[in-house]
Structures are given as structure tokens and as C-alpha cells.
């Protein structure tokens, strides 16, 4: 069996473009994958096309060999970023293809299922109306009514704009924004009640002093985790935050940590209790499984980052099904209507009671519908100086 072609599509998503791909073989077997990242999705698209060209003629059953060859060949372009997104999507498609050839679900190739029901938490549930405590509370109630038992949001990035602040440049918050961020978070806690997981993220956009100050402010809300209090560039800064937050919520990082090599020092220094690698960035399902195994050795839980398209959701769930140290998986509560139209089995039918129910269908359990993807081409017009 040989790979004969790799097709790539840029598809508009609810928040960002999705980068979808499909691998074809001379035997008629195919596999589908996703290499979504943002901003800069056109770069991811072209990187995926380039990486796809490099595997033409290879045996698709040699998944680990292809992963290693691409990682080593493209390392000079950078071991992270768009090249690794491309590798991630190709790895996902190869795993899907191989599982379909063998007639087994992807989680069987990853070691077998510990579970078939993957616990989710909701994100992107807060997009209607303004960013007041009352509006957040009403929308949070709808998440709970839908059967979810956890949700996540960034109370800083949105509320800061109400006061004309831009975190990407200032890394700090005015007294007014600090108060509003707390009141929004308290309103959400009051709306969902005490037995509900609340995750707060900062996107690494606060300076160290402000990150610590706000974490201490949230102490009475019993939040489930405090996400990316600092950026991924400096492990010492992460350690400094941890030392100043005794008794506070667990620290979570990982959406911008890549491969097993990138998480080694964080694990060895025991700087987080939960990690959230992103399957379309970290190296794909094969690498996420390797990362989860490393995490298990340090008693760290897996909670995949997943604000992406439908294949990312499914592939992440297959990894979550195959590991003992799973906590929760991110899920986009609000999405475009064509999320389920571009795949052959709707995700909406799989999500019940805040869980994603995996089937025993081969591979990821779906195929891409090319003509539907082509109806929703990705938006590549510059917005505020960035391509989406």
C-alpha cells in the first residue's frame, strides 16, 4: 500500500479557520485529519500541503516512522509551530487510515479503551450579548441545563476591552477590570452552583504580579484550575507563580507546549497538576498518547485543549479513551452549523449529558464530505493585522 495523494482544505469555523486533510492510497483506503491552528491558518494550510507532498509514495501503515521522519526533516524549519501542526494533522489521518484498514476504532490502536464516554467541559458558551455578570450568569445556566458539569472562560480578555484596555500590549489590568473580572466569575459560580467545575484561563496575557493577584482573588470561588498564568516561554516564571499561590487552584498549562520533549522540564519540576496539549499542535494523537504516558509517570492528568474542528474533537476523545490519567476534554459549546455537515456522522448525536460517546466504528468513525467543506472556504482576509 502506498500514499498517492494528500488533499488539504481551509474551512471556516465558528471562531477560526479549520485546516482539514485527507490521505489517499493506491488501494482505495483513505484517512482524514486536522491540523488547525490560529492565527496564521494560511501558513498552516501550506505547511500541511508541503508535508503531505513529502509522504507521497510511503507506506501509510508505518505511522511512527512517518512521524519521526517528518519531525526530523522539518526540524530545521522549527520543531514547533506550523510544521508541527502539519505533522499533527498527518499523524491523525494516518492513524484513522490504519484503523480503518484493520477495522478497529482509533482508541484500539492507542492501546484499547479505558472508557467510551469522554467527559467534556464547555467553552465558547459566552458569546451572546455583552460581558456583564448578569449575561454571563444566564449563559452559564444554559450550559448546565444542557447536561454539562464544567465550563471554562477568560474573564480578562473580554472584560478588559470594555475599558479600552488591550492585554496583548499591557499585560496588566486596571482596578475596574479586576473588579469586573471577579464579579463575572462570581456570577458564573453562583449561577451553576458549588458542584460544578469552573476553569479560568488567562491566555498568558497577565504579568506575573497581576496573575498572582487575580488567582488569590478567585480563591473563594473554588475554581477547578487556573490556566496559563504565564506564557510557555519561561519555566522559571511558572515556578515563581506556583510558589506564590499556596492553597490556590491547580495550575494548568500545555496548549502551547509541543511534543514529549517540550513538557519534560515542566513535569520534572512538578509545575502543574493537569496538562492540556492540543492534538492539532502537539504532534497528533500518537504524540499526545506519548505525552500522556509521560504525564502519568508524574501523576499529572490529561485535559486536551480543543477549540478546533470536528476531527480534532474526535481524535482527542480517542486519546482520552485510551489513557488512565484522563480528566476532561474541551468542547466548543457554540459552533457553526456546518460542523456536522462536513463529516459523515454528526458530533451532535455523540454528545449527551456532557459526555462524548464513542462508537466502535473503524478509525475516527467519520469521513470528510469534500463538497460540503468547499461550500465554507476559510476566511484569509487580514483582521487587525493578522490572518485568521
C-alpha positions in Angstrom: 0.0 0.0 0.0 1.3 3.4 -1.0 0.2 7.0 -0.4 -0.9 8.6 -3.7 -2.2 12.0 -2.7 -2.9 14.3 0.2 -5.6 16.9 -0.1 -6.0 19.9 2.2 -8.9 22.3 2.8 -9.2 25.6 4.7 -12.7 25.6 6.2 -14.3 28.5 8.1 -15.1 27.7 11.7 -17.0 29.4 14.4 -14.0 31.3 15.7 -11.1 30.4 13.5 -10.3 28.6 10.2 -10.0 24.8 10.4 -7.3 23.0 8.3 -8.6 19.6 7.2 -6.9 17.0 5.2 -7.4 13.6 3.6 -4.8 11.0 2.6 -5.4 8.7 -0.4 -3.8 5.4 -1.2 -3.4 3.1 -4.3 -5.7 0.5 -2.6 -8.6 2.9 -2.2 -8.1 3.3 1.6 -8.3 6.8 3.0 -7.7 8.6 6.3 -8.8 12.1 7.5 -7.1 14.5 9.8 -7.0 18.1 11.1 -4.0 20.4 11.6 -5.9 23.5 12.7 -4.1 26.4 14.4 -4.6 30.2 14.5 -3.9 32.9 13.8 -1.9 32.2 10.7 -4.1 29.5 9.3 -2.8 30.1 5.7 0.6 29.2 6.9 -0.7 26.0 8.5 -2.5 25.2 5.3 0.6 25.5 3.1 2.7 23.7 5.6 0.3 20.8 5.6 0.3 20.7 1.8 4.1 20.6 1.8 4.3 17.9 4.5 1.7 15.9 2.5 3.8 16.1 -0.6 6.8 14.7 1.3 4.9 11.5 2.2 3.7 10.6 -1.3 4.8 7.0 -2.1 5.3 6.0 1.5 3.6 3.1 3.3 0.8 4.7 5.4 0.8 1.8 7.9 4.3 2.9 9.1 2.8 5.7 11.2 5.6 6.1 13.7 8.2 6.0 11.0 6.5 8.8 9.0 6.0 10.9 12.2 9.7 10.6 13.1 10.9 11.3 9.5 8.7 14.4 9.1 9.7 15.7 12.6 13.4 15.2 11.8 13.2 16.5 8.2 11.3 19.6 9.2 13.1 20.3 12.4 15.3 22.9 10.7 12.2 24.9 9.9 11.5 24.8 13.6 10.4 22.0 15.9 7.2 23.7 16.8 4.6 25.9 15.1 3.2 25.4 11.7 5.5 22.4 10.8 4.3 20.5 13.9 0.7 21.4 13.1 1.2 19.8 9.7 2.7 16.7 11.3 -0.2 16.6 13.8 -2.8 16.5 11.1 -1.0 13.9 9.0 -0.5 11.7 12.0 -4.2 11.9 12.8 -5.1 11.0 9.2 -2.6 8.1 9.2 -4.0 6.7 12.4 -7.5 7.0 11.0 -6.5 5.2 7.8 -4.6 2.4 9.6 -7.5 1.8 12.0 -10.0 1.7 9.1 -7.7 -0.8 7.2 -7.7 -3.0 10.4 -11.4 -2.5 11.1 -10.9 -1.1 14.6 -11.5 2.3 16.3 -8.5 4.5 16.8 -8.5 4.0 20.5 -7.7 0.3 20.0 -4.6 1.3 18.1 -3.7 3.5 21.0 -3.8 0.7 23.5 -7.5 0.0 23.9 -10.3 1.8 25.7 -10.4 2.6 29.4 -13.7 4.3 28.6 -16.0 5.1 25.7 -17.7 8.0 27.4 -15.4 11.0 27.4 -16.3 13.7 30.0 -16.4 17.2 28.4 -16.3 20.8 29.6 -17.9 23.6 27.7 -16.0 26.6 26.2 -17.3 29.4 23.8 -20.6 29.4 25.6 -20.5 33.1 26.5 -20.7 34.8 23.0 -24.2 36.2 23.2 -24.9 39.7 24.5 -22.4 41.8 26.4 -19.9 40.8 29.0 -21.7 41.7 32.2 -22.0 39.5 35.2 -25.8 39.0 34.6 -25.3 38.0 31.0 -22.5 35.5 31.9 -24.7 34.0 34.6 -27.6 33.5 32.2 -25.5 31.8 29.6 -23.7 29.6 32.2 -27.1 28.3 33.3 -27.8 27.2 29.8 -24.5 25.1 29.8 -25.7 23.4 33.0 -29.2 22.8 31.6 -27.6 21.1 28.6 -26.1 18.5 30.9 -22.5 19.7 31.2 -20.8 19.7 34.6 -17.9 22.0 33.8 -17.1 25.2 31.8 -14.2 27.5 31.0 -13.8 31.1 30.2 -11.3 34.0 30.2 -12.8 36.8 32.4 -10.0 39.2 31.5 -9.6 39.3 27.7 -13.3 40.2 27.1 -14.0 42.5 30.1 -10.7 44.4 29.6 -12.0 45.8 26.2 -14.9 47.4 28.0 -12.4 49.8 29.5 -10.3 50.2 26.4 -7.5 48.0 27.7 -5.6 45.6 25.4 -3.9 42.8 27.3 -1.8 41.8 24.3 0.2 45.0 24.9 -0.2 46.0 28.5 -0.2 42.6 30.4 -2.0 44.3 33.3 -5.5 45.2 34.4 -7.0 48.4 35.8 -8.8 48.3 39.1 -12.1 48.5 37.3 -11.3 45.5 35.1 -10.0 43.5 38.1 -13.3 44.0 39.8 -15.4 43.2 36.8 -13.4 40.0 36.1 -14.1 38.9 39.6 -17.8 39.8 39.6 -18.3 38.0 36.2 -16.6 34.9 37.7 -18.6 35.1 40.9 -21.8 35.4 38.9 -20.9 32.3 37.0 -20.2 30.4 40.2 -23.5 31.5 41.7 -25.3 30.5 38.6 -24.0 26.9 38.3 -23.7 26.1 42.0 -20.9 24.6 44.1 -20.8 21.1 42.5 -19.7 22.3 39.1 -16.2 22.7 37.6 -15.2 26.2 36.7 -11.9 26.7 34.8 -10.5 30.2 34.4 -7.9 30.9 31.7 -5.6 33.9 31.2 -4.0 33.0 27.9 -0.7 34.0 29.4 -1.6 37.7 29.0 -1.1 38.9 32.5 2.1 40.0 34.0 3.3 37.9 36.9 2.2 40.2 39.7 -1.3 40.5 38.2 -1.6 36.8 37.5 -0.8 36.1 41.2 -3.1 38.8 42.5 -6.1 37.6 40.5 -5.6 34.0 41.4 -5.6 35.0 45.1 -8.8 37.0 44.4 -10.5 33.9 42.9 -9.7 31.7 45.9 -13.2 31.9 47.4 -14.8 30.8 44.1 -13.3 27.2 44.3 -12.2 27.2 40.7 -11.1 23.9 39.2 -8.0 25.3 37.6 -6.1 28.5 36.7 -4.9 28.2 33.2 -1.7 29.6 31.7 -0.9 32.2 34.4 2.3 32.9 32.4 3.3 32.1 28.9 5.2 29.0 27.8 8.5 30.6 27.2 9.9 30.7 30.7 9.6 27.7 33.1 11.2 29.8 35.9 8.3 32.2 35.7 5.8 29.4 36.0 7.6 28.2 39.1 7.6 31.7 40.6 3.8 31.8 40.2 3.4 28.4 41.7 5.4 29.4 44.8 3.2 32.4 45.3 0.0 30.6 45.1 -0.2 28.2 48.1 -3.5 26.6 48.5 -5.0 28.0 45.3 -6.5 26.2 42.3 -4.3 23.8 40.3 -2.2 25.4 37.6 -2.8 24.1 34.1 -0.5 24.6 31.0 0.1 22.8 27.8 -1.8 24.3 24.9 1.5 25.8 23.7 3.7 23.0 24.7 4.8 20.7 21.9 5.7 17.0 21.9 7.1 14.9 24.7 10.3 16.9 24.6 8.5 20.2 25.3 6.8 19.0 28.5 9.8 17.3 30.1 11.1 20.1 32.3 7.6 21.2 33.4 6.9 17.6 34.6 10.3 17.1 36.2 9.9 20.3 38.2 6.3 19.4 39.1 4.9 22.7 38.0 1.3 21.7 37.1 -1.3 19.1 38.2 -3.0 19.0 34.8 -1.7 19.4 31.2 -3.8 20.4 28.2 -1.9 19.6 25.0 -3.7 20.4 21.7 -3.9 17.5 19.3 -3.6 19.6 16.2 -0.4 21.3 17.5 1.4 18.9 19.8 2.2 16.2 17.3 -1.1 14.5 16.7 -2.8 11.6 18.5 0.3 9.4 18.5 2.3 12.1 20.2 -0.4 13.1 22.6 -0.6 9.5 23.8 3.2 9.5 24.4 2.8 12.8 26.3 0.0 11.4 28.4 2.1 8.4 29.3 4.9 10.7 30.4 2.4 12.7 32.4 1.2 9.6 34.1 4.7 9.0 35.5 4.4 12.3 37.3 0.8 11.9 38.4 -0.4 14.6 36.1 -3.8 14.5 34.4 -4.7 14.9 30.8 -7.3 17.5 29.7 -6.9 18.2 26.0 -7.2 21.7 24.7 -9.7 21.6 21.8 -11.2 24.8 20.4 -10.9 23.3 16.9 -12.9 21.5 14.3 -14.8 18.2 14.5 -11.9 15.8 13.7 -9.8 17.4 16.5 -12.7 16.7 18.9 -13.0 13.1 17.8 -9.2 12.4 17.7 -8.8 13.9 21.2 -11.6 11.8 22.5 -9.9 8.6 21.2 -6.7 9.5 23.0 -8.7 10.3 26.2 -10.4 6.9 25.9 -7.0 5.2 25.8 -5.3 6.6 28.9 -5.8 6.1 32.6 -4.9 9.7 33.7 -7.8 11.5 31.9 -9.7 14.4 33.5 -11.8 16.3 31.0 -11.8 17.4 27.3 -12.6 20.8 26.0 -15.7 21.2 23.8 -17.0 24.2 21.8 -20.5 24.7 23.1 -21.3 27.1 20.3 -20.2 26.1 16.7 -21.1 26.7 13.1 -24.0 24.6 11.7 -21.7 23.0 9.1 -19.5 21.4 11.8 -21.7 18.3 11.5 -22.4 18.8 7.8 -18.7 18.3 6.7 -18.5 14.9 8.4 -20.5 11.7 7.8 -21.6 11.1 11.4 -22.8 14.2 13.4 -21.0 15.0 16.6 -24.3 16.3 18.0 -25.5 12.8 18.0 -22.5 11.7 20.1 -22.7 14.3 22.8 -25.2 13.5 25.6 -25.2 14.6 29.3 -21.9 16.5 28.9 -20.0 13.5 27.5 -18.9 12.4 24.1 -19.9 8.8 23.4 -17.5 7.0 21.2 -18.7 4.2 18.9 -16.8 1.1 17.8 -16.8 2.3 14.2 -13.3 2.0 12.5 -10.9 4.8 12.7 -12.2 8.1 13.9 -15.7 6.9 12.9 -16.3 9.5 10.2 -15.2 10.7 6.8 -15.0 14.2 5.4 -17.5 15.4 2.8 -15.5 17.3 0.3 -18.3 19.2 -1.4 -19.6 20.5 1.9 -16.2 21.8 3.0 -15.8 23.6 -0.3 -19.1 25.5 0.5 -17.4 27.1 3.5 -13.9 28.2 2.5 -11.7 29.7 5.2 -11.5 33.4 5.6 -8.0 34.6 4.8 -8.5 38.4 4.9 -6.3 40.3 7.3 -8.1 41.3 10.5 -6.3 43.9 12.7 -3.1 42.9 11.0 -3.4 39.2 11.4 -4.7 36.4 9.2 -7.2 34.2 10.9 
